[in-house]
Amino acid sequence: MLIVLLVISALVLLFIPNISRYRDHVNKEGRQAVLQLVDAQKELYSLQNNGKVPTISELLKEGYIKQEHADAYNKK
């Protein structure tokens, strides 16, 4: 019984750091995706509005992005 607990503990100790690194990687990729999304929506807004460069508030108000994207973009 004790050996089983030792093996399970060892496996848990091996997997927890990997899970943490994976979570950090996913968060980083998610931030980059939001930045790309907002930049693409800025470009679209600019093309549709005679070259006017929008603020995040304008993109949000006009429906080009959602509030969660604006919040994530402002965190950078």
Residue frames as a rotation matrix with the C-alpha (Angstrom) as fourth column:
MET 1
0.568 0.823 0.000 0.00
0.823 -0.568 0.000 0.00
0.000 0.000 -1.000 0.00
LEU 2
0.489 -0.471 -0.735 2.80
0.156 -0.781 0.605 2.39
-0.858 -0.410 -0.308 0.91
ILE 3
-0.593 -0.732 0.335 4.62
0.415 0.078 0.906 1.67
-0.690 0.677 0.258 -2.34
VAL 4
-0.085 0.670 0.738 1.50
0.985 -0.056 0.165 2.50
0.151 0.741 -0.655 -4.33
LEU 5
0.822 0.400 -0.405 1.18
0.499 -0.849 0.175 5.83
-0.274 -0.346 -0.897 -2.53
LEU 6
0.032 -0.906 -0.421 4.85
0.117 -0.415 0.902 6.60
-0.993 -0.078 0.093 -3.20
VAL 7
-0.633 -0.225 0.741 4.44
0.711 0.208 0.671 5.86
-0.305 0.952 0.028 -6.90
ILE 8
0.348 0.846 0.405 1.31
0.912 -0.405 0.061 8.00
0.215 0.348 -0.912 -7.15
SER 9
0.712 -0.145 -0.687 3.04
0.283 -0.837 0.469 10.85
-0.643 -0.528 -0.555 -5.28
ALA 10
-0.384 -0.923 -0.003 6.03
0.288 -0.123 0.950 10.66
-0.877 0.364 0.314 -7.61
LEU 11
-0.424 0.299 0.855 3.79
0.904 0.086 0.418 10.78
0.051 0.950 -0.307 -10.67
VAL 12
0.701 0.703 -0.115 1.88
0.712 -0.697 0.084 13.76
-0.021 -0.140 -0.990 -9.30
LEU 13
0.389 -0.645 -0.658 5.14
0.141 -0.664 0.734 15.60
-0.911 -0.378 -0.167 -8.66
LEU 14
-0.634 -0.635 0.442 6.21
0.499 0.101 0.861 14.95
-0.591 0.766 0.252 -12.24
PHE 15
-0.258 0.625 0.737 2.96
0.940 -0.015 0.342 16.11
0.224 0.781 -0.583 -13.85
ILE 16
0.541 0.549 -0.637 2.16
0.715 -0.700 0.005 19.27
-0.443 -0.458 -0.771 -11.88
PRO 17
-0.210 -0.640 -0.739 5.05
0.041 -0.761 0.648 21.37
-0.977 0.106 0.185 -13.31
ASN 18
-0.886 -0.097 0.453 4.16
0.432 0.180 0.884 20.27
-0.168 0.979 -0.118 -16.84
ILE 19
0.074 0.986 0.148 0.54
0.993 -0.086 0.082 21.31
0.094 0.140 -0.986 -16.37
SER 20
0.421 0.022 -0.907 1.64
0.431 -0.884 0.179 24.70
-0.798 -0.466 -0.381 -15.09
ARG 21
-0.633 -0.720 -0.283 3.95
0.024 -0.384 0.923 25.26
-0.774 0.578 0.260 -18.07
TYR 22
-0.668 0.465 0.581 1.19
0.737 0.310 0.601 24.22
0.099 0.829 -0.550 -20.46
ARG 23
0.402 0.846 -0.351 -1.25
0.884 -0.458 -0.093 26.67
-0.239 -0.273 -0.932 -18.85
ASP 24
0.079 -0.462 -0.883 1.28
0.112 -0.876 0.469 29.51
-0.991 -0.136 -0.017 -19.18
HIS 25
-0.878 -0.423 0.225 1.83
0.222 0.056 0.973 28.65
-0.424 0.905 0.045 -22.83
VAL 26
-0.267 0.873 0.408 -1.90
0.950 0.167 0.264 28.63
0.162 0.458 -0.874 -23.54
ASN 27
0.497 0.441 -0.748 -2.34
0.631 -0.775 -0.038 32.00
-0.596 -0.453 -0.663 -21.82
LYS 28
-0.362 -0.724 -0.587 0.48
-0.012 -0.626 0.780 33.52
-0.932 0.289 0.218 -23.86
GLU 29
-0.881 0.074 0.467 -0.96
0.469 0.269 0.841 32.20
-0.064 0.960 -0.271 -27.11
GLY 30
0.099 0.994 -0.036 -4.39
0.994 -0.100 -0.043 33.51
-0.046 -0.032 -0.998 -26.13
ARG 31
0.282 -0.076 -0.956 -3.03
0.285 -0.945 0.159 37.01
-0.916 -0.317 -0.245 -25.52
GLN 32
-0.762 -0.620 -0.188 -1.30
-0.030 -0.256 0.966 36.98
-0.647 0.742 0.176 -28.88
ALA 33
-0.595 0.623 0.508 -4.52
0.798 0.380 0.468 35.89
0.099 0.684 -0.723 -30.58
VAL 34
0.422 0.756 -0.501 -6.44
0.801 -0.569 -0.184 38.77
-0.424 -0.324 -0.846 -28.97
LEU 35
-0.114 -0.552 -0.826 -3.80
-0.019 -0.830 0.558 41.26
-0.993 0.079 0.084 -30.11
GLN 36
-0.941 -0.240 0.240 -4.03
0.202 0.171 0.964 39.94
-0.272 0.956 -0.112 -33.66
LEU 37
-0.190 0.959 0.210 -7.82
0.982 0.182 0.054 40.05
0.013 0.216 -0.976 -33.57
VAL 38
0.462 0.369 -0.807 -7.94
0.505 -0.857 -0.103 43.66
-0.729 -0.360 -0.582 -32.38
ASP 39
-0.468 -0.704 -0.534 -5.31
-0.130 -0.543 0.829 44.74
-0.874 0.458 0.163 -34.90
ALA 40
-0.846 0.220 0.486 -7.27
0.533 0.395 0.748 43.07
-0.027 0.892 -0.452 -37.71
GLN 41
0.181 0.979 -0.097 -10.47
0.978 -0.190 -0.087 44.78
-0.103 -0.079 -0.992 -36.57
LYS 42
0.119 -0.245 -0.962 -8.65
0.167 -0.950 0.262 48.14
-0.979 -0.192 -0.072 -36.47
GLU 43
-0.867 -0.498 -0.030 -7.59
0.010 -0.079 0.997 47.56
-0.499 0.864 0.073 -40.05
LEU 44
-0.500 0.770 0.396 -11.13
0.855 0.364 0.369 46.65
0.140 0.523 -0.840 -41.09
TYR 45
0.386 0.634 -0.670 -12.58
0.741 -0.646 -0.184 49.71
-0.549 -0.426 -0.719 -39.35
SER 46
-0.242 -0.602 -0.761 -9.97
-0.038 -0.778 0.627 51.91
-0.970 0.181 0.165 -41.01
LEU 47
-0.941 -0.113 0.318 -10.78
0.287 0.229 0.930 50.50
-0.177 0.967 -0.183 -44.46
GLN 48
-0.216 0.958 0.188 -14.50
0.946 0.158 0.283 51.05
0.241 0.239 -0.941 -43.96
ASN 49
0.687 0.464 -0.559 -14.12
0.643 -0.746 0.172 54.58
-0.337 -0.478 -0.811 -42.54
ASN 50
0.881 -0.274 0.385 -11.84
0.130 -0.644 -0.754 56.38
0.455 0.715 -0.532 -44.99
GLY 51
0.044 -0.995 -0.092 -8.59
0.307 0.101 -0.946 55.57
0.951 0.014 0.310 -43.21
LYS 52
0.302 0.110 0.947 -9.65
-0.753 -0.581 0.308 56.75
0.584 -0.806 -0.092 -39.74
VAL 53
-0.560 -0.551 -0.618 -7.69
0.026 0.734 -0.678 54.86
0.828 -0.396 -0.397 -37.07
PRO 54
0.457 0.884 0.100 -10.11
-0.123 -0.048 0.991 53.77
0.881 -0.465 0.087 -34.33
THR 55
-0.446 -0.442 0.779 -9.67
-0.860 -0.029 -0.509 53.66
0.248 -0.897 -0.367 -30.59
ILE 56
-0.961 0.113 -0.251 -10.54
0.175 0.954 -0.242 50.56
0.212 -0.277 -0.937 -28.64
SER 57
-0.578 0.786 -0.218 -13.67
0.031 -0.246 -0.969 52.34
-0.815 -0.567 0.117 -27.42
GLU 58
-0.170 0.495 -0.852 -14.80
-0.914 -0.401 -0.051 52.99
-0.367 0.770 0.521 -30.98
LEU 59
-0.700 -0.132 -0.702 -14.24
-0.469 0.826 0.313 49.38
0.539 0.548 -0.640 -31.96
LEU 60
-0.922 0.356 -0.151 -16.25
0.348 0.592 -0.727 48.27
-0.170 -0.723 -0.670 -28.97
LYS 61
-0.405 0.798 -0.446 -19.07
-0.273 -0.571 -0.774 50.73
-0.872 -0.192 0.449 -29.56
GLU 62
-0.124 0.310 -0.943 -19.35
-0.985 -0.155 0.079 49.82
-0.121 0.938 0.324 -33.25
GLY 63
0.720 0.500 0.481 -19.38
-0.514 0.850 -0.115 46.09
-0.466 -0.165 0.869 -32.51
TYR 64
0.437 -0.635 -0.637 -16.05
-0.653 0.263 -0.710 45.21
0.618 0.727 -0.299 -34.07
ILE 65
-0.633 -0.623 -0.459 -14.82
-0.057 0.629 -0.775 43.62
0.772 -0.464 -0.434 -30.82
LYS 66
0.491 0.749 -0.446 -16.38
0.394 0.266 0.880 42.35
0.777 -0.607 -0.164 -27.59
GLN 67
0.772 -0.132 0.622 -15.76
-0.544 -0.643 0.539 43.74
0.328 -0.755 -0.568 -24.11
GLU 68
0.832 -0.469 0.296 -13.61
0.127 0.681 0.722 40.73
-0.539 -0.563 0.626 -23.19
HIS 69
0.412 -0.700 0.583 -11.33
0.879 0.135 -0.458 41.46
0.241 0.701 0.671 -26.16
ALA 70
0.494 -0.183 0.850 -11.03
-0.059 -0.982 -0.177 45.12
0.867 0.037 -0.497 -25.16
ASP 71
0.885 -0.143 0.444 -10.16
-0.455 -0.062 0.888 44.15
-0.100 -0.988 -0.120 -21.59
ALA 72
0.664 -0.659 0.353 -7.53
0.558 0.751 0.351 41.64
-0.497 -0.036 0.867 -22.72
TYR 73
0.399 -0.508 0.763 -6.08
0.713 -0.351 -0.606 44.13
0.576 0.786 0.222 -25.22
ASN 74
0.652 -0.089 0.753 -5.77
-0.336 -0.924 0.181 46.82
0.679 -0.371 -0.633 -22.57
LYS 75
0.905 -0.342 0.253 -3.87
-0.109 0.388 0.915 44.42
-0.411 -0.856 0.314 -20.29
LYS 76
0.676 -0.645 -0.355 -1.24
-0.412 0.069 -0.909 43.60
0.611 0.761 -0.220 -22.95
